[in-house]
Amino acid sequence: MNPNDSPQAAITYLLEHVPSVLMRQSDQTLQEQLGIGMSQLRILVLLQKQPELLQNQIAEHLGQTEASISRQMRIMHEKGLLTRRVDPNNRRAHLTEPTPKGLKLAEAANAALLRHTTPTLAALNDKQQKQLVEMLRLMHDAVCAPGKITSCDHPFGL
């Protein structure tokens, strides 16, 4: 990034670079501490909130391929993190939910991520952190607005 870049160029660069680095660091932290990755954590959290989602819907929500989601879910089933049961409303459909072990792992993963990001966020004072949250919420509302191709209905409590 060139210091003479326009604010828009700097924002564009930082909006791509910072989340990418944070995601890689978060994934590495989870792999080292708990043996799962961010993709698996995101699936656990999503299924905790919406167990009725099909694999293609999970892929759409998380911006991943169906093949990737299928592979991750198979691994999580093998680890005992997910369970499948017949949908009582549609006997041909199955609901996938986190097991108690999966829920406990998701809780531990969220705690590990909080510990990991706390030193980074400590670079900002309380007022700056609140401003960052507000700016990110405004950006989220703009990019995820209803009616847009990128609209989302996050189950993550935003």
N, CA, C and O of each residue as an XYZ file, in Angstrom:
632
protein
N       0.853     -1.178      0.000
C       0.000      0.000      0.000
C       0.890      1.229      0.000
O       1.805      1.336      0.815
N       0.636      2.120     -0.874
C       1.377      3.357     -1.003
C       0.752      4.423     -0.109
O      -0.465      4.608     -0.134
N       1.580      5.141      0.699
C       1.015      6.170      1.591
C       0.279      7.271      0.842
O      -0.529      7.987      1.435
N       0.543      7.417     -0.442
C      -0.124      8.458     -1.226
C      -1.438      7.984     -1.831
O      -2.117      8.743     -2.522
N      -1.795      6.733     -1.573
C      -3.051      6.213     -2.090
C      -4.225      7.014     -1.546
O      -4.146      7.615     -0.474
N      -5.302      7.011     -2.297
C      -6.510      7.672     -1.835
C      -7.075      6.914     -0.642
O      -6.747      5.743     -0.449
N      -7.920      7.559      0.166
C      -8.554      6.834      1.276
C      -9.305      5.593      0.805
O      -9.289      4.563      1.478
N      -9.968      5.689     -0.359
C     -10.712      4.552     -0.867
C      -9.773      3.386     -1.188
O     -10.106      2.235     -0.909
N      -8.618      3.668     -1.764
C      -7.654      2.606     -2.083
C      -7.115      1.983     -0.803
O      -6.961      0.765     -0.716
N      -6.832      2.816      0.185
C      -6.337      2.295      1.465
C      -7.402      1.432      2.142
O      -7.097      0.362      2.670
N      -8.644      1.896      2.125
C      -9.741      1.140      2.725
C      -9.913     -0.201      2.008
O     -10.057     -1.242      2.649
N      -9.898     -0.167      0.680
C     -10.053     -1.395     -0.097
C      -8.954     -2.390      0.257
O      -9.234     -3.565      0.494
N      -7.725     -1.936      0.293
C      -6.606     -2.813      0.642
C      -6.779     -3.380      2.054
O      -6.662     -4.588      2.259
N      -7.052     -2.518      3.013
C      -7.152     -2.962      4.406
C      -8.348     -3.887      4.633
O      -8.268     -4.818      5.434
N      -9.452     -3.633      3.934
C     -10.626     -4.499      4.076
C     -10.375     -5.900      3.514
O     -11.021     -6.858      3.936
N      -9.465     -6.022      2.591
C      -9.103     -7.336      2.065
C      -8.002     -7.976      2.905
O      -8.069     -9.166      3.213
N      -7.006     -7.205      3.272
C      -5.817     -7.744      3.931
C      -6.054     -8.145      5.390
O      -5.729     -9.267      5.779
N      -6.609     -7.251      6.192
C      -6.755     -7.512      7.628
C      -7.622     -8.742      7.897
O      -7.191     -9.612      8.654
N      -8.817     -8.862      7.321
C      -9.615    -10.068      7.592
C      -8.926    -11.355      7.113
O      -9.042    -12.400      7.753
N      -8.218    -11.273      6.001
C      -7.517    -12.452      5.489
C      -6.460    -12.928      6.485
O      -6.360    -14.121      6.772
N      -5.680    -11.996      7.005
C      -4.640    -12.349      7.985
C      -5.284    -12.859      9.274
O      -4.844    -13.867      9.827
N      -6.312    -12.179      9.752
C      -6.992    -12.606     10.973
C      -7.596    -14.003     10.818
O      -7.540    -14.806     11.750
N      -8.168    -14.297      9.657
C      -8.769    -15.609      9.430
C      -7.694    -16.693      9.436
O      -7.889    -17.754     10.028
N      -6.567    -16.436      8.786
C      -5.478    -17.428      8.789
C      -4.958    -17.658     10.203
O      -4.720    -18.797     10.605
N      -4.782    -16.576     10.956
C      -4.303    -16.701     12.333
C      -5.319    -17.454     13.196
O      -4.947    -18.308     14.000
N      -6.592    -17.134     13.023
C      -7.646    -17.802     13.793
C      -7.693    -19.285     13.458
O      -7.817    -20.125     14.349
N      -7.594    -19.601     12.186
C      -7.614    -20.997     11.762
C      -6.423    -21.750     12.367
O      -6.576    -22.871     12.854
N      -5.256    -21.138     12.336
C      -4.067    -21.773     12.899
C      -4.217    -21.970     14.407
O      -3.858    -23.023     14.933
N      -4.742    -20.967     15.099
C      -4.963    -21.064     16.542
C      -5.880    -22.231     16.875
O      -5.588    -23.022     17.772
N      -6.994    -22.337     16.147
C      -7.945    -23.425     16.404
C      -7.346    -24.788     16.077
O      -7.550    -25.754     16.813
N      -6.610    -24.863     14.974
C      -5.978    -26.138     14.616
C      -5.004    -26.582     15.700
O      -5.003    -27.743     16.108
N      -4.177    -25.647     16.163
C      -3.162    -25.982     17.171
C      -3.779    -26.331     18.521
O      -3.340    -27.274     19.180
N      -4.788    -25.580     18.931
C      -5.339    -25.762     20.269
C      -6.436    -26.823     20.350
O      -6.555    -27.514     21.363
N      -7.242    -26.959     19.284
C      -8.422    -27.818     19.384
C      -8.567    -28.838     18.260
O      -9.449    -29.695     18.316
N      -7.721    -28.757     17.247
C      -7.795    -29.720     16.164
C      -8.938    -29.508     15.189
O      -9.297    -30.424     14.449
N      -9.512    -28.319     15.176
C     -10.535    -27.978     14.176
C     -10.130    -26.678     13.509
O      -9.253    -25.967     13.997
N     -10.772    -26.372     12.393
C     -10.498    -25.126     11.692
C     -11.686    -24.182     11.770
O     -12.747    -24.531     12.288
N     -11.489    -22.996     11.251
C     -12.549    -21.989     11.249
C     -13.772    -22.476     10.469
O     -14.906    -22.206     10.864
N     -13.549    -23.181      9.382
C     -14.671    -23.683      8.593
C     -15.550    -24.601      9.434
O     -16.776    -24.496      9.399
N     -14.931    -25.492     10.181
C     -15.701    -26.402     11.026
C     -16.417    -25.650     12.139
O     -17.563    -25.965     12.459
N     -15.765    -24.673     12.723
C     -16.415    -23.873     13.761
C     -17.624    -23.142     13.187
O     -18.685    -23.122     13.809
N     -17.477    -22.552     12.026
C     -18.577    -21.819     11.416
C     -19.760    -22.746     11.120
O     -20.914    -22.346     11.271
N     -19.477    -23.972     10.702
C     -20.547    -24.943     10.456
C     -21.247    -25.302     11.767
O     -22.476    -25.353     11.823
N     -20.469    -25.551     12.818
C     -21.061    -25.874     14.124
C     -21.993    -24.760     14.602
O     -23.114    -25.017     15.041
N     -21.514    -23.531     14.509
C     -22.299    -22.387     14.985
C     -23.573    -22.230     14.150
O     -24.652    -21.985     14.689
N     -23.435    -22.371     12.842
C     -24.590    -22.229     11.963
C     -25.628    -23.311     12.243
O     -26.821    -23.016     12.323
N     -25.190    -24.556     12.392
C     -26.127    -25.649     12.644
C     -26.730    -25.586     14.043
O     -27.832    -26.083     14.272
N     -26.015    -24.983     14.961
C     -26.577    -24.796     16.300
C     -27.800    -23.886     16.220
O     -28.794    -24.108     16.912
N     -27.721    -22.876     15.384
C     -28.817    -21.916     15.250
C     -29.894    -22.394     14.280
O     -31.076    -22.106     14.471
N     -29.488    -23.128     13.232
C     -30.434    -23.528     12.190
C     -30.177    -24.971     11.743
O     -29.605    -25.187     10.674
N     -30.589    -25.960     12.542
C     -30.323    -27.361     12.196
C     -31.078    -27.848     10.962
O     -30.783    -28.923     10.439
N     -32.034    -27.076     10.500
C     -32.820    -27.501      9.338
C     -32.111    -27.215      8.019
O     -32.607    -27.606      6.962
N     -30.963    -26.542      8.055
C     -30.267    -26.194      6.821
C     -29.690    -27.428      6.129
O     -29.159    -28.334      6.771
N     -29.810    -27.436      4.811
C     -29.211    -28.482      3.990
C     -27.776    -28.079      3.659
O     -27.394    -26.920      3.822
N     -26.990    -29.041      3.197
C     -25.588    -28.755      2.905
C     -25.417    -27.625      1.894
O     -24.527    -26.789      2.047
N     -26.258    -27.594      0.865
C     -26.129    -26.515     -0.126
C     -26.453    -25.156      0.496
O     -25.871    -24.144      0.105
N     -27.368    -25.126      1.450
C     -27.695    -23.871      2.130
C     -26.544    -23.437      3.050
O     -26.236    -22.250      3.155
N     -25.923    -24.405      3.705
C     -24.765    -24.101      4.554
C     -23.651    -23.524      3.688
O     -23.020    -22.531      4.050
N     -23.416    -24.157      2.540
C     -22.381    -23.677      1.618
C     -22.667    -22.238      1.195
O     -21.766    -21.402      1.150
N     -23.925    -21.965      0.889
C     -24.306    -20.612      0.476
C     -24.093    -19.616      1.612
O     -23.529    -18.543      1.400
N     -24.539    -19.965      2.809
C     -24.385    -19.088      3.972
C     -22.921    -18.760      4.239
O     -22.580    -17.627      4.578
N     -22.059    -19.765      4.084
C     -20.654    -19.598      4.456
C     -19.748    -19.245      3.284
O     -18.549    -19.038      3.469
N     -20.307    -19.175      2.084
C     -19.508    -18.810      0.922
C     -18.482    -19.868      0.550
O     -17.375    -19.545      0.118
N     -18.853    -21.137      0.719
C     -17.957    -22.242      0.390
C     -18.652    -23.166     -0.605
O     -19.853    -23.042     -0.848
N     -17.897    -24.080     -1.170
C     -18.494    -25.033     -2.101
C     -19.223    -26.123     -1.321
O     -18.916    -26.393     -0.160
N     -20.193    -26.740     -1.988
C     -20.906    -27.854     -1.356
C     -19.950    -29.004     -1.062
O     -20.089    -29.686     -0.048
N     -18.979    -29.220     -1.948
C     -18.010    -30.301     -1.735
C     -17.199    -30.052     -0.466
O     -16.948    -30.976      0.307
N     -16.793    -28.808     -0.257
C     -16.030    -28.467      0.945
C     -16.873    -28.676      2.202
O     -16.391    -29.223      3.194
N     -18.109    -28.247      2.160
C     -19.001    -28.412      3.312
C     -19.241    -29.888      3.577
O     -19.214    -30.324      4.728
N     -19.475    -30.656      2.531
C     -19.710    -32.091      2.677
C     -18.495    -32.763      3.328
O     -18.645    -33.584      4.233
N     -17.317    -32.415      2.872
C     -16.089    -32.991      3.431
C     -15.928    -32.613      4.896
O     -15.614    -33.467      5.725
N     -16.138    -31.343      5.221
C     -15.995    -30.888      6.607
C     -17.031    -31.555      7.506
O     -16.716    -31.941      8.632
N     -18.255    -31.693      7.021
C     -19.308    -32.312      7.829
C     -19.021    -33.798      8.048
O     -19.287    -34.329      9.126
N     -18.479    -34.471      7.031
C     -18.114    -35.880      7.187
C     -17.051    -36.022      8.279
O     -17.145    -36.904      9.133
N     -16.052    -35.159      8.246
C     -14.994    -35.186      9.265
C     -15.587    -34.941     10.651
O     -15.218    -35.605     11.619
N     -16.505    -33.986     10.737
C     -17.108    -33.669     12.037
C     -18.001    -34.804     12.534
O     -18.076    -35.044     13.739
N     -18.678    -35.505     11.623
C     -19.458    -36.685     12.026
C     -18.520    -37.748     12.589
O     -18.801    -38.352     13.624
N     -17.402    -37.971     11.897
C     -16.437    -38.980     12.340
C     -15.846    -38.641     13.706
O     -15.541    -39.537     14.493
N     -15.685    -37.347     13.987
C     -15.149    -36.901     15.279
C     -16.219    -36.866     16.371
O     -15.916    -36.598     17.534
N     -17.467    -37.137     15.996
C     -18.555    -37.107     16.971
C     -19.021    -35.706     17.315
O     -19.575    -35.488     18.392
N     -18.804    -34.741     16.407
C     -19.188    -33.351     16.652
C     -20.582    -33.031     16.120
O     -21.211    -32.066     16.553
N     -21.062    -33.843     15.181
C     -22.385    -33.650     14.574
C     -23.161    -34.947     14.631
O     -22.587    -36.036     14.653
N     -24.469    -34.813     14.655
C     -25.355    -35.969     14.588
C     -26.452    -35.668     13.577
O     -26.828    -34.514     13.372
N     -26.960    -36.724     12.950
C     -28.068    -36.581     12.000
C     -29.265    -37.342     12.538
O     -29.133    -38.406     13.143
N     -30.441    -36.765     12.301
C     -31.668    -37.458     12.681
C     -32.726    -37.154     11.631
O     -32.642    -36.159     10.911
N     -33.709    -38.018     11.557
C     -34.796    -37.839     10.596
C     -35.631    -36.642     11.031
O     -35.957    -36.485     12.207
N     -35.965    -35.812     10.067
C     -36.824    -34.652     10.323
C     -38.238    -35.160     10.589
O     -38.823    -35.807      9.720
N     -38.810    -34.885     11.776
C     -40.157    -35.380     12.076
C     -41.229    -34.824     11.134
O     -42.298    -35.418     10.990
N     -40.944    -33.681     10.493
C     -41.915    -33.080      9.571
C     -41.777    -33.591      8.142
O     -42.677    -33.411      7.321
N     -40.631    -34.238      7.845
C     -40.383    -34.738      6.497
C     -39.458    -35.942      6.629
O     -38.242    -35.780      6.738
N     -40.013    -37.130      6.621
C     -39.251    -38.353      6.911
C     -38.137    -38.623      5.910
O     -37.247    -39.427      6.186
N     -38.168    -37.971      4.756
C     -37.095    -38.164      3.766
C     -35.941    -37.204      3.991
O     -34.883    -37.355      3.381
N     -36.130    -36.227      4.852
C     -35.083    -35.227      5.123
C     -34.405    -35.538      6.453
O     -34.973    -36.194      7.326
N     -33.202    -35.058      6.577
C     -32.441    -35.246      7.816
C     -32.010    -33.898      8.369
O     -31.686    -32.975      7.621
N     -32.013    -33.802      9.680
C     -31.517    -32.617     10.376
C     -30.135    -32.944     10.930
O     -29.926    -34.013     11.503
N     -29.218    -32.041     10.762
C     -27.867    -32.218     11.296
C     -27.683    -31.193     12.401
O     -27.895    -29.996     12.206
N     -27.281    -31.692     13.571
C     -27.108    -30.824     14.729
C     -25.778    -31.119     15.403
O     -25.264    -32.234     15.319
N     -25.223    -30.115     16.073
C     -24.022    -30.382     16.868
C     -24.365    -31.306     18.045
O     -25.426    -31.182     18.656
N     -23.468    -32.211     18.343
C     -23.610    -33.067     19.516
C     -23.188    -32.260     20.753
O     -22.637    -31.168     20.608
N     -23.435    -32.771     21.955
C     -22.909    -32.078     23.140
C     -21.391    -31.861     23.040
O     -20.881    -30.818     23.451
N     -20.682    -32.842     22.498
C     -19.234    -32.695     22.295
C     -18.944    -31.551     21.316
O     -18.018    -30.769     21.530
N     -19.739    -31.456     20.242
C     -19.581    -30.379     19.265
C     -19.864    -29.019     19.864
O     -19.154    -28.053     19.582
N     -20.910    -28.934     20.698
C     -21.249    -27.670     21.356
C     -20.139    -27.238     22.317
O     -19.784    -26.062     22.391
N     -19.607    -28.206     23.042
C     -18.526    -27.908     23.985
C     -17.277    -27.442     23.227
O     -16.591    -26.517     23.661
N     -16.995    -28.079     22.110
C     -15.842    -27.687     21.300
C     -16.044    -26.287     20.715
O     -15.105    -25.492     20.679
N     -17.254    -25.982     20.260
C     -17.539    -24.648     19.722
C     -17.345    -23.584     20.799
O     -16.802    -22.512     20.533
N     -17.787    -23.884     21.999
C     -17.606    -22.946     23.114
C     -16.117    -22.742     23.400
O     -15.667    -21.613     23.598
N     -15.362    -23.829     23.421
C     -13.913    -23.738     23.655
C     -13.234    -22.974     22.516
O     -12.304    -22.202     22.751
N     -13.695    -23.188     21.293
C     -13.119    -22.501     20.136
C     -13.384    -20.998     20.214
O     -12.490    -20.194     19.951
N     -14.597    -20.623     20.570
C     -14.905    -19.195     20.693
C     -14.064    -18.546     21.794
O     -13.620    -17.408     21.645
N     -13.847    -19.259     22.890
C     -12.995    -18.742     23.969
C     -11.554    -18.603     23.492
O     -10.889    -17.618     23.811
N     -11.069    -19.581     22.731
C      -9.702    -19.526     22.201
C      -9.539    -18.346     21.246
O      -8.517    -17.660     21.265
N     -10.546    -18.116     20.416
C     -10.485    -16.986     19.484
C     -10.510    -15.656     20.226
O      -9.815    -14.715     19.844
N     -11.298    -15.579     21.274
C     -11.339    -14.355     22.073
C      -9.973    -14.087     22.707
O      -9.483    -12.958     22.693
N      -9.369    -15.134     23.261
C      -8.021    -14.980     23.835
C      -7.018    -14.553     22.762
O      -6.124    -13.746     23.018
N      -7.177    -15.099     21.575
C      -6.263    -14.789     20.473
C      -6.411    -13.340     19.999
O      -5.413    -12.674     19.724
N      -7.651    -12.852     19.904
C      -7.867    -11.510     19.354
C      -7.742    -10.390     20.386
O      -7.567     -9.228     20.019
N      -7.831    -10.728     21.664
C      -7.774     -9.695     22.706
C      -6.521     -8.824     22.611
O      -6.640     -7.602     22.699
N      -5.332     -9.391     22.437
C      -4.149     -8.519     22.321
C      -4.208     -7.598     21.105
O      -3.749     -6.457     21.168
N      -4.763     -8.078     20.014
C      -4.885     -7.235     18.824
C      -5.847     -6.088     19.091
O      -5.561     -4.943     18.740
N      -6.980     -6.385     19.707
C      -7.970     -5.344     19.994
C      -7.494     -4.376     21.068
O      -7.982     -3.249     21.155
N      -6.539     -4.813     21.888
C      -6.002     -3.934     22.935
C      -5.273     -2.727     22.340
O      -5.006     -1.753     23.043
N      -4.953     -2.792     21.054
C      -4.334     -1.644     20.388
C      -5.327     -0.494     20.247
O      -4.932      0.643     19.986
N      -6.619     -0.790     20.420
C      -7.672      0.224     20.333
C      -8.229      0.485     21.726
O      -8.420     -0.445     22.510
N      -8.486      1.746     22.030
C      -9.127      2.031     23.312
C     -10.620      1.711     23.216
O     -11.115      1.382     22.138
N     -11.332      1.804     24.327
C     -12.755      1.441     24.350
C     -13.573      2.235     23.341
O     -14.426      1.675     22.653
N     -13.320      3.519     23.250
C     -14.065      4.355     22.315
C     -13.801      3.915     20.876
O     -14.730      3.840     20.073
N     -12.549      3.625     20.546
C     -12.217      3.179     19.198
C     -12.846      1.823     18.890
O     -13.292      1.588     17.767
N     -12.885      0.933     19.878
C     -13.516     -0.374     19.667
C     -15.005     -0.204     19.386
O     -15.547     -0.857     18.495
N     -15.667      0.666     20.141
C     -17.095      0.909     19.907
C     -17.318      1.531     18.529
O     -18.284      1.191     17.846
N     -16.438      2.435     18.122
C     -16.548      3.048     16.797
C     -16.334      2.000     15.701
O     -17.035      1.997     14.689
N     -15.370      1.121     15.913
C     -15.115      0.064     14.935
C     -16.332     -0.836     14.791
O     -16.720     -1.180     13.675
N     -16.932     -1.217     15.903
C     -18.141     -2.051     15.854
C     -19.234     -1.336     15.074
O     -19.888     -1.942     14.224
N     -19.436     -0.070     15.351
C     -20.481      0.685     14.659
C     -20.187      0.788     13.163
O     -21.091      0.620     12.345
N     -18.947      1.060     12.801
C     -18.595      1.155     11.379
C     -18.765     -0.188     10.685
O     -19.266     -0.245      9.562
N     -18.357     -1.262     11.335
C     -18.506     -2.591     10.736
C     -19.975     -2.972     10.600
O     -20.363     -3.596      9.612
N     -20.792     -2.606     11.580
C     -22.236     -2.874     11.464
C     -22.852     -2.106     10.301
O     -23.684     -2.643      9.570
N     -22.446     -0.853     10.132
C     -22.949     -0.065      9.006
C     -22.544     -0.699      7.679
O     -23.350     -0.785      6.753
N     -21.290     -1.141      7.593
C     -20.822     -1.790      6.370
C     -21.554     -3.106      6.153
O     -21.935     -3.431      5.029
N     -21.751     -3.859      7.225
C     -22.478     -5.122      7.125
C     -23.881     -4.868      6.593
O     -24.343     -5.568      5.692
N     -24.555     -3.873      7.145
C     -25.914     -3.564      6.696
C     -25.938     -3.179      5.219
O     -26.887     -3.499      4.503
N     -24.889     -2.489      4.767
C     -24.831     -2.069      3.370
C     -24.581     -3.254      2.433
O     -25.217     -3.350      1.383
N     -23.675     -4.145      2.793
C     -23.343     -5.251      1.889
C     -24.320     -6.418      2.012
O     -24.441     -7.223      1.088
N     -25.008     -6.514      3.128
C     -25.922     -7.641      3.347
C     -27.384     -7.212      3.331
O     -28.242     -7.907      3.874
N     -27.667     -6.083      2.719
C     -29.025     -5.551      2.703
C     -29.982     -6.514      2.004
O     -29.619     -7.142      1.009
N     -31.202     -6.628      2.525
C     -32.208     -7.483      1.875
C     -32.406     -7.067      0.417
O     -32.414     -5.880      0.089
N     -32.562     -8.053     -0.434
C     -32.763     -7.780     -1.852
C     -31.482     -7.808     -2.661
O     -31.530     -7.919     -3.886
N     -30.339     -7.710     -2.003
C     -29.067     -7.784     -2.714
C     -28.661     -9.239     -2.868
O     -29.069    -10.093     -2.081
N     -27.868     -9.514     -3.870
C     -27.368    -10.870     -4.074
C     -26.605    -11.333     -2.846
O     -26.627    -12.516     -2.505
N     -25.938    -10.412     -2.188
C     -25.113    -10.746     -1.021
C     -25.874    -10.655      0.295
O     -25.267    -10.697      1.365
N     -27.204    -10.530      0.226
C     -27.956    -10.403      1.467
C     -27.754    -11.637      2.333
O     -27.515    -12.735      1.830
N     -27.851    -11.442      3.608
C     -27.657    -12.558      4.528
C     -28.590    -12.395      5.722
O     -29.033    -11.296      6.055
N     -28.861    -13.497      6.332
C     -29.646    -13.491      7.566
C     -28.810    -14.238      8.584
O     -29.058    -15.403      8.895
N     -27.823    -13.542      9.089
C     -26.847    -14.172      9.981
C     -27.486    -14.723     11.246
O     -28.261    -14.042     11.918
N     -27.147    -15.968     11.557
C     -27.589    -16.543     12.829
C     -26.600    -16.242     13.937
O     -26.707    -16.804     15.027
N     -25.643    -15.369     13.683
C     -24.555    -15.154     14.625
C     -24.827    -14.040     15.611
O     -23.918    -13.623     16.329
N     -26.033    -13.554     15.665
C     -26.400    -12.571     16.663
C     -25.800    -11.195     16.437
O     -25.453    -10.500     17.391
N     -25.677    -10.800     15.171
C     -25.104     -9.468     14.897
C     -26.106     -8.381     15.190
O     -25.803     -7.200     15.019
